Amino acid sequence: MKTAAIYARVSSDKQKEENTIASQTSALIAFAREQNCDVPAEWVIEDDGYSGASLLRPGLERLRDLAAEGRIQAVLVYAPDRLSRRYAHQILLIEEFARAGVEVLFIRSRRAATPEDELLLQFQGMIAEYERAQILERSRRGKRHRALQGQVSVLSGAPFGYRYKRKTDHSAAYYEIDERQAGIVRWVYELYTAKNHSIGAITRLLNERQIPTAKETGRWERSTVWAMLRNPAYKGTACFGKTRIAPRMRVTRPLRLRGGVAPRNSANHELPRTEWIEIPVPTIISEETFALANELLEANKKHAPRRTITPSALQGLLSCAKCGYGLYRTSTRSSARTIHYYRCLGSDGRRRLGGPVCDSRPMRQDLLDEVVWKEIARLLEDRHLIEDELERRLKAARNADPYSATIRGSSAHLVQLGSLGWIGCPVILKQPEGHVDVIADSLPGHTFVV
């Protein structure tokens, strides 16, 4: 009986909510019994909500570790596109498992026992990649076309102050003003533009008066008020295509707790204003009020006291060992000078209804920076430590070189030539990026270049 692991994956949040991954797992457990495979409960591995276009998935990493350690003999997957949506990634993973002596078995694909079966598997991989690219492009083009026609159905729901009305047989989808919420929107703009309240002060007022949020749960956050003041929908022009999706570079707390692996491209980057597509919606505030609010927001970026003009050495690099939140830089002023601290986000009680989640105390920036710089200087002064690390990385790079197999084969062939008495000038094997190794001797007056 083979020892095997099961791998299942779904990518979309809707699939995750509907628990469709459970159907994959149950089918794979039955398939394991048919194949006479023993699957321990802890080796039923699931990547719930992770895109198949990326190899950075915690479940897949665990599966590859099991194979590299020689603890499994087979991997059971529902279909090739569950392993990866990219053909190149499929081949890479299957070859990696094969080198470790692990067989990959699919329910929806025949075992590659013949060249024809292997060709069919490769075609399935290419078709899955093509299908994904086609779905994404059709969806993007279709949404853009509907946005140019002025349809609000391409927008992700309605912002605070509106109700989203679904399309019917008699009318298209549209925004309807929620008068109760619209009154709150007008009040927020009045506080910011006419009464010179800060965003933090507006947030405190909303929470103190227990004004319900859009979901009527939780509390108001400053980021919510800031987004409300920037949303052009309130002046009558909702916009489509304001941002683009890109790989997440900043490591947030949820990402850090998942081991630094993002389930998909989830970072939004704002596009130039000229690329936005405007869609007319009912007006809640005037264009003049909206323009004044945005003018104040731009001025706030330049003149706010919290603006960090001179970054510190560790800013954006620290995280709390207790709760996992990042540390931000703050300051207080004494009678003589300004003192800067690194403070844990989890220790801020104002950010959560239940109070702070961490009791870490702030750390003096100058003292912590000094400790870190001294440690860096100590490491740089240790010449042997740097040499050992460089040697380790060079050795790892040589072992991972795709041409290493060719070089080893050529070396063995040259040994055979040497045994025949063909010894003379050095044989030079040219490697990528101009690296050259002298391997053996060749015929007199000749040079073999591989």
Secondary structure as GFF3:
##gff-version 3
##sequence-region A 1 450
A	DSSP	beta_strand	2	10	.	.	.	ID=ss1
A	DSSP	alpha_helix	13	17	.	.	.	ID=ss2
A	DSSP	alpha_helix	21	34	.	.	.	ID=ss3
A	DSSP	beta_strand	37	38	.	.	.	ID=ss4
A	DSSP	three_ten_helix	41	43	.	.	.	ID=ss5
A	DSSP	beta_strand	44	48	.	.	.	ID=ss6
A	DSSP	alpha_helix	58	68	.	.	.	ID=ss7
A	DSSP	beta_strand	74	77	.	.	.	ID=ss8
A	DSSP	alpha_helix	80	83	.	.	.	ID=ss9
A	DSSP	alpha_helix	87	99	.	.	.	ID=ss10
A	DSSP	beta_strand	103	106	.	.	.	ID=ss11
A	DSSP	alpha_helix	115	148	.	.	.	ID=ss12
A	DSSP	three_ten_helix	152	154	.	.	.	ID=ss13
A	DSSP	beta_strand	162	165	.	.	.	ID=ss14
A	DSSP	beta_strand	174	177	.	.	.	ID=ss15
A	DSSP	alpha_helix	179	193	.	.	.	ID=ss16
A	DSSP	alpha_helix	199	208	.	.	.	ID=ss17
A	DSSP	alpha_helix	222	230	.	.	.	ID=ss18
A	DSSP	three_ten_helix	232	235	.	.	.	ID=ss19
A	DSSP	beta_strand	237	240	.	.	.	ID=ss20
A	DSSP	beta_strand	243	246	.	.	.	ID=ss21
A	DSSP	alpha_helix	253	257	.	.	.	ID=ss22
A	DSSP	beta_strand	267	270	.	.	.	ID=ss23
A	DSSP	three_ten_helix	273	275	.	.	.	ID=ss24
A	DSSP	beta_strand	277	280	.	.	.	ID=ss25
A	DSSP	alpha_helix	287	303	.	.	.	ID=ss26
A	DSSP	beta_strand	327	333	.	.	.	ID=ss27
A	DSSP	beta_strand	338	344	.	.	.	ID=ss28
A	DSSP	three_ten_helix	345	347	.	.	.	ID=ss29
A	DSSP	three_ten_helix	349	351	.	.	.	ID=ss30
A	DSSP	beta_strand	363	364	.	.	.	ID=ss31
A	DSSP	alpha_helix	365	381	.	.	.	ID=ss32
A	DSSP	alpha_helix	383	399	.	.	.	ID=ss33
A	DSSP	alpha_helix	404	419	.	.	.	ID=ss34
A	DSSP	beta_strand	426	430	.	.	.	ID=ss35
A	DSSP	three_ten_helix	432	434	.	.	.	ID=ss36
A	DSSP	beta_strand	436	441	.	.	.	ID=ss37
###
